[in-house]
Amino acid sequence: MTNALFHAFAPPTKPEADFVNIVRGEGSLVFDDAGKDYVDGLGSLWYCQVGHGRTEIIDAVATQMRQIEAYNIFDPFTNEPAARVAEMIVERSPHPDGRVFLGCSGSEAVDSALKIARQYHQKRGDGDRQVVVRRTNGYHGTNFGGTSAQGIAPNREGWGDLVPHFVEVPHDDLEAAATVFAEKGDRIAAVITEPVQGAGGVHPPVDGYLEGLRRMCDDHGALLILDEVICGFGRTGEWFGAQHYGVTPDLMTFAKAVTSGYLPLSGVIMSRGVCEAFEEPGFIFRSGYTYAGHQASCAAGIANIQIMTDEGLVARAAHVGERIREGLSALEADGLIESWRGTGAVYAAELGRDAIPVRNDILAAGVIVRPIGTCLAICPPLVITDDEVGRIIDTMAACLE
C-alpha cells in the first residue's frame, strides 16, 4: 500500500515506515518514536534558532488562540499581532522606515518579492523591465516564481515551461553579471540572491561580490532582492545577512527563523523607496494570502524575536560558529573532509563524494546534518551547547573514518 502522505524531496515509493518519525524536541535535541535522541544539527530545516520546546512561544500562541486564532488582513481588516511583528522586523532590519508584506512560507515571500519588483517598474512607467538575474546554486523556494529563480538546475526540470525572463549568471563571477547588465541593463527589473547561498551548498559570497551587485543595480536602475529566508534572524551573526555584509537591498525576503518554525510566517521587507512607488492615493495592491497576518503565527514571531533579543542569540551565532569551525578544521587536518566553508553559524563540510551515504551513517549514530551533493550542511539552533557541537563533530569523525 502506498503512503497517503506524499513527502517533499523524497522518492514517492519509499514506505512510510522507512522514514524517521520525530515525535518530540527539547533544546537542540529531537527524539524519534523509539525514544532515540538526535542532535538537531540543521535546526530542522535551517530555521530553529531558539531550540525546540520553548514554552514562551507555545504559551504566546495558546494565549492568542484563546482570543482568536486567525482573521484575514485584507482591507478593511487588521490585527495587533501582525502590526507588531512587522514593527519588530523592520526595527531590526536595514529598513527601519520600510514596510512588511506578510505571507506564510519562504516560497510565498520570494514570489511576492518578484511580483513587487516587476510592479515597481510598471508603476514608474518602465514596463519593459521584466528580466530577473539569478545566480547558479541559488535556492528560492519551489513556487513557480521561485522555481524559475532557482540556480539549481535539477529543481527546475520536469515542470514544463517556467516563468520567462530569468537569466542565470555564475554564482561568484561579477564580470559575468556585468556582461548581462551591459546587454540587458535597461530591461533588468531585479537581481535576486541569497547573502549566503544555503540549500545550494552553503556558499558565502566572494569578497566584494554583493557590493558589486548593489553597484550594478544602482547604475542601471534595477532592484536588489536579498533572499534572507535562511540568513535572516541571526544566522550570520547579525539580524540579517544584509547587515553582516554591509549591503542594503531594496527588497528582502524572510521566513523560517522569524518564528523558529513554531508556526509558518514569512514576508517581504520593502525599502522606503519601493514603498513610495505604491503609496499613491487610490492605488490598490492586488496580491495577498489567506493566512497572511495569521494572529497565532504572528504571536509566535513576536515571542521568538523577543527570546532572541533577550538571550542575545544573534551575537551567540559567533560563538556557535567558532566551535563548528574548530571542529571542521580538525576534520580537515585529519584528512576526513576535503574542506569546509560558511559563516556565522551555517557551514558545509566538503567531502568530494556523494554525501547521502555518509549522512545516513551519521543519522544512524544520532546526529542530523543535511547532504547537498558532495557536502554536508550544518545549521544548528543558536542555543546549541558546546558539548552538542562536539557530539556533531565526533559523530562525523567516527562515520567518516
N, C-alpha and C positions, 0 to 999 in steps of 0.2 A: 504494500500500500504506500502511495506517495504521501509526503507531508502536506498537511493543509497550509502550513506556513512556508512561504516562498522566500528564502533567505537572500540577502543582498551580497553581491560579490562572492558567490558560492556556487558549487556545482548543484544544479537542480535535482540531481539524482541522489545526493548524499542523504542517508537516512537521518531522521531527527535524533535517533539515539546516539549517533556519532558526533553530535555537537556537544560542546562543554556547556552544561546548564548552570549558569551563575545565579545563585539564589540570595546572596547576602553580601554586604560590604561594610567595612569598618576602616576608616582612615585610608591607608594605601593598600589594604588587603581586600580581596574578594574571595568568596567561598562558593564551591560548587555543591550540587545536591548530595554528594557523598561526604561532605564535610571537609574536603581538601581545601587548603588555603593557597592563594596565589598572590605574589606581589604584582600589583597593577602597574606595570612599567610603561603603560601607554595612556594612563588616565582615561580608561575605557576606549575612547577614540579621539585622543588629543584634547580632552575637554575638562576633566575633573580636577580643577585646581585645588579646591578646598578639601578634597577627600570625600570618602563615602560615609553616609550615616550621620551627617551633620543635623542635629535636632533643631538648630536655629532656623535652617531653611525649611525643614519639614513642618515646624510649628508655624512659621510665617505663612506657608501655603495653606495649612489647615485653617488658620485663623481667617485668611482671606476667603476660603471656600465656604466657611460658615456664614459669611456675609453675602457674597455672591461669587460663583466660580468663574464666570466669564460673561462679558457682554461686548458686542462689537463697538469699534470706534469709528465706523463710517458716520459721516455727517447725518444727524446733528449730535452724535453721542461721543462722550469721552469718559475717562475714569482716572482717578488719582494715581493708582499704581503705574499705569502706563506713562502718565506725565512725569511722575517722579523718577522712574527708571531712566527715561530719556534724559532728564536733567543730570542724573548721576553719571550717565555715559558721556555726555558732551563735556561735562566738567573735567573729566579725566582724559579727554581726547585732545588732539591738536586744534580742535574747532569748538572752543567754549561758547562761541556765538553761533554755532551751527544748529542743525535740527536733525532729528532721528525719525526715519521711516521704518516702522516695525513689521516683522514677519515672524515666522516660526523656525525655519531651517536656514542653514547657510546657503543652500541651493536657491531658496526664495530670495535671499538677500542679494546674491550675485545677479540673478535675473532682473531684480528690481534696479540694481545699480546700472546694468547695461541699458535698461529702458530709460532710466533717468538721464544717463549720459546722452543718449540719442535725442531725447526730447528737449534737453537743454539747448542743443544746437538748433533744433527745429524752432524753438521759441525765439531764438536770436536771429531767425531768418536764414539759417545756414543748413537747409535740408539735405544738401549733398554729403554732409558729414555723417557717414554711417559705418565707416571702417573701424574695426576694433583690432588692435595689435595684441596678440597673446604670445607667451613665452613657452618654448619647449620645457617639459616637465611640470608646467603649471597645472594645478588641480583647482577647479572652480565649481565643484558640485556636479549633480547629474540631471538637473532640469535641462530643457532644450538649449537655453541660452548658455548655461554653464558648461554643458557638454560641448557646445560649439566653441567655447572659450578655452577648453582644455588643451594643454600641450602634451597630454599622454595619449598617443595615437590609438592604442587598443580600446580605450574607453570611448572613442568617437566612432568606432566601427560597428556596423550591423544595424544601425538605426535608420538607414536611408538618408535623404538629404537633410542636412542640418541648417542652422541659421546662416544666411550668406554674409559676406563682407568681413570675415575674420582672416587675418594674416598672421602667420607664425614667424617668430624670429628665434634664433638660438638663445638659450636662457642666459648666457653670460657674455654676449657679444654686442657691445654698444655700437660698433661700426655697422653691423647688420641692421640694427634698429635705425641708425641714421640714414642708411640707404633706403629703407622703407619710407621714412619721413620725407626724404628728398623726392621720392617718386609719387607719394600719395598724401603728402602733408596737408593739402587743402581739403582732403576728404576723410581724414582720420578724426573720429569722434573721441576716441579714448585709447589709452593703454591700460590693460589690466594685468596686475602682477601681485603675487604674494610677497611680503617683505622677505621671509624665508620660505622657500618652496617646501611644503610639508609632505603631502601624500605622493609627490613625485620623487621623493628620496631625501628629504632634508638637505636642501641646498641653500646656504646663505648666499647673498649676493656678493660678487667680487667687489673690491673697493671702488667706490665712485659710480657703481652701476645705477643704483636708484637715483642718485643725484643727476646722472646723465639723462635718464628718462624724464625726470622732472624738467630739466632744461629744454629738452626737445618738445615736450608738451607745451611749455610756455612759449617757445619760439614759434610754434605752428598753430597755437590756439586750440590744442586738444586738451582733454581732461585726463588726469592720472587717477586711476582706481587702484587702491591698495586693498586686496582681499585679505582681511585680518581674521578670518574665521578660525585659524589655528593660532596665529601670533598674538591676537588680541587678549587683553585681560591677563597680563603678567608673564606670558610665556617667555618673552625675550629679556625680562628684567626691567622693562618699562610697561606702563599700562598698555601701550600699543607699539607694534613694530615700527610705526612711523616715527615715534619719539626715539626709539632705540637707534635708528639710522639717521635721524635728523632730517627727514624728508617729509614735507607736508603734502598730502594728496588732496584732490578735490572731492573724492568720494571714498568712503571706507566701508567695507562690509564686516559684520561681526556675527557670531553665533556661539556655539559650543560653550566656551568658558564663561560667558556672561552669566549663566546660571550654574556653572559647573555640571551641566547636564541634568540637573534635578527636574526641570521641565523644559520643553522646547521654547526657545526665544531667539530671535535674530533681528537684524536690521541693517540699515544703511545710514551712516553718518554723512550728512551733506554740509559742505562748507558754506559760509555765508554768501560767497559769490554765486554758488549754484542755487542756493535758496532764493536769492533775489530774482533769478530768472523765472521763478514760479509764483512769486508773491504779488503779481499784478491783480488788481480788483477784478472780480468776476471770473477768474480762471478756476477751473475745476480739474484737479489731478485725478485722472480716471484709471487708477490702479490700486490694488489693495487685497488683503487676505482676510478670510472669515475670522481666523483666530489671531489676527494682529491686535496687540494690546490686551490679550487674554490676561485678566486680572491675576489669576493664580500664577501664571508664568512670570508676570512682571513682579509679583511679590517674591518669587524665588530669585529673580535677578537682583532686586533691592537687597535681600538678605545676603546673597552671595557676595555682592560688591562690598557690602558693609563688613563682612567677615574678612575679605581680602584686605580692606583698608585697616581694620582694627588690628589684624595679626601681621601686618607688614609682609604679606605673601608676595607682592610684586618684587620687593627687594630680596626676598628669600630665594627667588629664582637663581640669583647669582651663586648662592651657597650650594644649592642643589646641583647646579651646573658644574661647579668646581669639583664636587665629589664624583660626578659622572665622568668628567674629563680625566681625572686622575685614574679612574678605573679603566677607561677605554685606552688611555696611554699605556697602562700596564699590559693590557691585552695586545696592543700593537707591538710593544717592546718584546713580548714573549712570542711574537710571530703567529698569534692566534687569529688576528684580523689584519687586513691589509692596511687600513687607515680608518680615520673617523672624521666626522665633520658635524658642525652645529653651532649653536649659540644659546645664551640664556639657559633654559632647561629643556631644550629639544635637540636631540642628537641622532646620528646614524652611524652604525658600525659597518664599515665596508668589508665584505667577506671575499668578493671576487668570484663568487659562485652562487648558485641558486640558494636563496635564504630560507625557503619554505621547510626543507627537511631539518635544518638547524633550529628554526623556530619551533617545530614540532617537538624536538627533543627538549628544548628549554621549557616549553609549556608543560610537558610531562613531568618536568622537575620542579614545577611550581612557580614559574615566572612568566609574565605576559609581556612580549615585545611584538612588533609588527614587521613581517617580512615585506620588503618592497624591492622586487628584482633581486639584486645581489647584496642588499644591505638589510640590516635590522634597525628599526626605528625605536627610539626610547623617548618617552614624553610623560613622565610620571606626575602624580599630584604634587603640588608645591609644598605639601605638608609631609612628604616622604621623609623618613628618618635616615640618618647616615647608615645605620645597620641594614635598613631595607635596600638602600642603594648598593651596599656591599653584597647583599644577597643576589641582586640582579647581576652584578659583575662576576661574582663567584660562580653562579649557575651558568652564565655564559661561558666562562673559562672551562668549567668541567665538561660542558657539552661540546665545546669547540675542540678540546683535547681528544 
